[in-house]
Structures are given as structure tokens and as C-alpha cells.
Amino acid sequence: MSKDPSTAPPLLVKATRILNAFEGQRSTLTLTDVVRHSGLSQTTVHRLMDQLVGVGWLEREGRKYRLGLRLLELGAFASHHNRLRRAALPQMIALHQETGHWVHLFVLDGPEVVCLEQIGDPRESIPPFQVGGRLPAHCTASGKVLLGFGGAGVEPHVAGEHAARTRRTITRVDSLRTELASVRDAGVAFDRGECFHDVTCVAAPLRGGGRALAAISVSRLAGYADLSRLAPRVTACTRRVWASMFGAGRRVESTPAEPVAADDSESLRSWLRFSEWG
């Protein structure tokens, strides 16, 4: 007698059962092992594991399966972001108290930056984006500093098409390359109304001698006369965050970022070795 389809677990639950089979010391399993630990039918397990292999969440070698690099990558980045936010938050609060402006923490995700945290006084002003929000990298201070110190891996995002957000947005690739060269020379980046016409920002990279892991920025409404004055304070903030994460021994330098491997798996392994969380 067949099971009532309405009582069958959802697809996502089935996939989770399969992935949970690899917990603890069970790092490598056969199809039969996964069937036993998941409680699912062999047909279901075989079909879903083929799909999980296809998206990189599992890897197959002969008759054995293990967690895939893509799944490990997602877990590593989640750990990275949580630790990064914890380390940055006290210094961001201090920077907000020092400047009176909104302070943001961004990471690069493809051609965009994602806001992980922001500190400010909503009674004074509210930025036009929220935590978890995405903005184009090419026209934000944080995005430009992450592209400038991103190594070879960000080149496709530099060379791609760039839409205009305001009349000040840099859209030409050659102009953006010139801007990023200036960012590397100065160690900071500016957004003078390039993403939002009434918002200006200055950002500094969170990095040692290599590529940037994140960026911290200060934003203010309209006017950019004091952005240069704010730049040293933002840079000092990133230095303190870096020291709290890795110790003062790895100082922040102004040399260009080291190349990032083009291959995703090697990039992840290099990043894990670099961050000492692998």
C-alpha cells in the first residue's frame, strides 16, 4: 500500500535528512549508509544525492559520498560573517559616537556589496538601505574599496557593465579602473553622491597585506567637504577591528592586494588558511 503523498516530508526536509547523515564522525558514506541514517527510501536518496552532487553540496568518489566544497564554503562564510560582525560592532559603535554619522559594515558578493551591520541614530537620519541590503559595488565607497583590494578574482566585476544610479556614477570601465587605482594609492574610497544623490560616504578596507575581507564606511547626508577629514578615523577603526580579530602583528598595509586564485575551490582554501578558521 503506497504512502499518502500529503504525509510525505517536503523535499527540503528530505535533503536536510541526507545532509545530516554526514554529521559527527560520518564524513564519508555510501548510498546504503545514507539510506540507513536518513530513514528515506533508496530511490529518494539516490535521486536527491545526484542533485546535491550537481549543485556542489555533496561530492562523489566511486561509491562514497562526502560533503561538498560548496556546502563547506557556505558554512565558512557564515562563520566568517558572524565573527566579523562581533569583532566590528564595538568599534563601529565607537566610530559612530566619535563622528555622529552612520557607520556600516559591508562584504562583497559578486558585483554587489551586502550590508552586514550598521550603527546610527534613526532620530537624526535613516540610510536608504538596511542590514542585509545589497548595493552595486561600482558606485559605493565600500564597493570600490573591496574591488580595489579584491585581487584578480574581482576583475569580472570591474570589467562588466555598470549602470548609472545618479549623474555622478562612474559607468565607464576605464574610468572605474582609474578610480580603483586611486583607491589603492589612498587606502580609502569615496562615494560623492554616486549611489544616492543625497548620500556621501568614505570607506576603508579590513585587510592585512592581502585582499580585503570587508569594508567599514561612514555615510552622511549631502555634502562631502569633511569626507577627507573622516577618512583617517575610518581607517583607524578598521585597524582596531583587524587587531581584535587577528592580533596587532598583522598590520594593515597600503600595498596592492595579492592576486586571488581564479578557481573557486582554491580561493576558499586560501581564504580559510589566511583567516585561520579552517
Secondary structure, DSSP 8 states (H G I E B T S, - for coil): ----GGGS--HHHHHHHHHHTT-TT--EEEHHHHHHHH---HHHHHHHHHHHHHTTSEEEETTEEEE-HHHHHHHHHHHHHHHHHHHHHHHHHHHHHHH-SEEEEEEEETTEEEEEEEE--TTT---SS-TT-EEEGGGSHHHHHHHHTS-GGGHHHHHS----SSTT----HHHHHHHHHHHHHHS-EEEESSSSTTEEEEEEEE-SSS--SEEEEEEEES--TTHHHHHHHHHHHHHHHHHHHH-TTS----S------SSHHHHHHHHHHHHT--
